[in-house]
């Protein structure tokens, strides 16, 4: 119960600001936002690590699982998925 409330509080705090950046900067300099989105995901990973006391690998899995279950939970996930949720493509040899 508390973890759900904490996640909602984080999303409620971050989403309006990120949406504003996406609307403003996305109009003329969208590529500048992708490093910012990666940085936000890094902060989310650190938060998961501290809150649940897990390592980086498990934090990445949890973030990817969260993206899979709710891809629009954080506003920036509509443009850039977290690192663990990105699909890996294999090259045909």
NORWO-V287634 format. One record per backbone hydrogen bond with DSSP energy under -0.5 kcal/mol. CO is the residue of the C=O (numbers start at 1). NH is the residue of the N-H. If there is no record, write none. Layout:
((CO	NH) (CO	NH))
This chain:
((1	5) (2	6) (3	7) (4	8) (5	9) (6	10) (7	11) (8	12) (9	13) (10	14) (11	15) (12	16) (13	17) (14	18) (15	19) (16	20) (17	21) (18	22) (19	23) (20	24) (21	25) (21	26) (22	26) (24	27) (25	28) (25	29) (29	32) (30	33) (30	34) (31	34) (32	36) (33	37) (34	38) (35	39) (36	40) (37	41) (38	42) (39	43) (40	44) (41	45) (42	46) (43	47) (44	48) (45	49) (46	50) (47	51) (48	52) (49	53) (49	54) (55	59) (56	60) (57	61) (58	62) (59	63) (60	64) (61	65) (62	66) (63	67) (64	68) (65	69) (66	70) (70	73) (74	77) (75	78) (76	79) (76	80) (82	85) (82	86) (83	86) (87	89))
